[in-house]
Each structure stands twice: as structure tokens, then as C-alpha cells.
Amino acid sequence: MQISLDILSAICIIDFGELGTAAYFYSYIGDRLRKKNGGVKLSKALEVTDDSFEAEVLKSDTPVIVDFWAEWCGPCKMIAPILDELAEEYEGRVKIAKVDVDSNNKTAGRYNILSIPALLFFKNGEVVDQVVGALGKSQLTSRLEKVLA
């Protein structure tokens, strides 16, 4: 079995406490698999665009966490597996959506997204909470539970 040096670097260098090496490694491997599989979607999050944002987020019957991210953003990749876990655990109760800020700058501008990752929590079409930066699963779950209460 051959392991490239950049994969080992991802495992050895990155340690972000609760976010952890595993989350970064999972994200890194996911990127590699997507490229090898011709862009096959591995995420459970819904990809939202400027055109679909209103229908998928603002008019949603369930609360929505919107992850404003970019392909080049390391911390965005670290929280991706956490958001996938939440999408699975809260399926039917919460929608997890992703907005690529490079491709959808109209929506990012509308919500003054200046730093990423930025997570906006929507309920009934309104922002009820927001986070800038990477948080661990327990912190995101706590915020999500408050939105659902």
C-alpha cells in the first residue's frame, strides 16, 4: 500500500482539539475521492445556489443550517464531516445546506459573509443564530438544539 506524503502530513500536522485530525483527514480523503470519481457528491448537505436559496432555505418548512464555504478553505473542509453527521442525525428535522461563496457571491453578499466558514441558522426564513469559524460537533449540536427548541 502506498501512502503519499501529503496525506501523512494532513494526519500528523493538523490537531484542532475537538475538530480533530480525523475530521480533516476525512475531508481531505473526500476531496481526493470526488476528484477520482468525476465529482461524485459524497456530502449529505444540499448544495444551494443564488437561484435556489429562496426556495431551499427561506421557504423551508424545517430549520436550515447554511454553511458558507469555499473549496480552498481548510477550516471549511474540517467542519464538512461534522455537518454531514448532523445532516444524518437530524434528518427530517433540520436541513443542512452549503453555499459556495466563490460561485454564489450574491447570496454571500446579502448576508455580509466576510469570513468563512460561516454558518447561519435559519428558522421560518429568518437568521436566528450564526457562527464564524470552525466549531466542534458538541458546540454546533448545542446551538442547533436551541434553534429547534
N, C-alpha and C positions, 0 to 999 in steps of 0.2 A: 504494500500500500504506500502510495506516495502522497505526502502532505506538503503543500507549498509553504514557503517561509512566511508569506503574508498572512496565511490562516493561523499559523503558530503565533505570530505577532499579535493578532487580534485576541487570541486566548490569553497570552502572557502579559500583555501590557495593560489592557483595559480592566479596571476594577472599580466599579462605581457603587459599592455597597449593595443596597437592596436591588438596584437595577441589575447589577452583576454581570460578570463575564459571560454567562450563559445567554443572556438576552442579546448581547452584542454579537456573540458567535452565531446564534440562531438567525439574526438579521443578516449577517454577512453571508452565511451559507444560503439563506433565502435569495439574496441578490444573485449569487452565483447560479443557483438552480433556475431562476427566472430567465437569466441570460441564455443558459444552455437549453431551456425548454421553449425558446422562442417567445418569451414574455408571458408565459402561463401565469395566471394570477394565483398566488398562494395565500394571500391575505383574506381574512373573513370580513374585513371592513369594506364598506361600499365606497367606490370611487365616485366622487361628486365633482361636477364641473360648474363653471359660471352659469351655464344654461340649465343645469338640473338642480342647482342649490335650493331654489324656492320650493320646488315640488318635493324634494327628498328631505330637506331639513326644516324649512319654515312651516310647511304644511303637514309635517309628520304628526301622526296620532300618538307616537311614543316619544319620550325624551331622546335627544341625539347628542352624542359627543362628536364634535368635529375636530379632527386633527389636521391642522395646517402644517404642511411638511414640504420637504424638497428632497430629491434624490441624493444630492450632495451633502445633506445634513446628517452628521454622525449621531447626535442625540436623538434625531427623529427615528433613525434606524434602531436605536436602542429601545425605544418605547413601543415600537411596532408589534413585537410579540406579546407585550403586556396588553395592548389594545385588542389583539386577536383573541387572547384568553378572555377578556371581558366580553367581547362580542359573543363568544361561545357560552359563557356562564350566564349572561343576561339576555340571551336570545328571546325575542318576543316582547321583552320589557324595555329594552334600550337599543337604539341603532347606533353603530359606530361608523362614522363617515370620514373620508380622507379627502382633503383638497390640496392638490399640488400647487404651491404658490407661484411656481415658475410658469405654469400653463394657465392659471386661473387668477390673474392679478386683480381682476375686477372685484371678485369676492373678498380676496385678501385685503384689498384697499378699503372696501366697505366696512370691514371690521378692524381697521387700523392694525393689521398684523405687521409688526416691525421686526420681531424676533421669532425664530422657530426652534423647536416645536412650540406651537401654541394650541392649546386645547380649549375650545369653547363648548360649554354645556348649554344646550337649548332645551327649553320646555315651553310648549304652546307657542312656538315661533319666536321666543324671546331668549336672549342670553341671560342665564341665571347664575353662572359661575364661569371662571376662566383661569387657566394656568399657563404660564410661560416657562418653558424649560422642561427637562425630563424629571418625572416623578416616578417613584416605585409603585408597585401594584397596590399595596395597602393604602397608600395616600390617595390614589385615584379611586379605589373602591369606596373609601370613606366619603369623598366628595360626591361620588355617584349615588351613594345611599341617601345623602342629604337631598339631592335633586329628586330622587324617587319618593321621598317622604311626603 
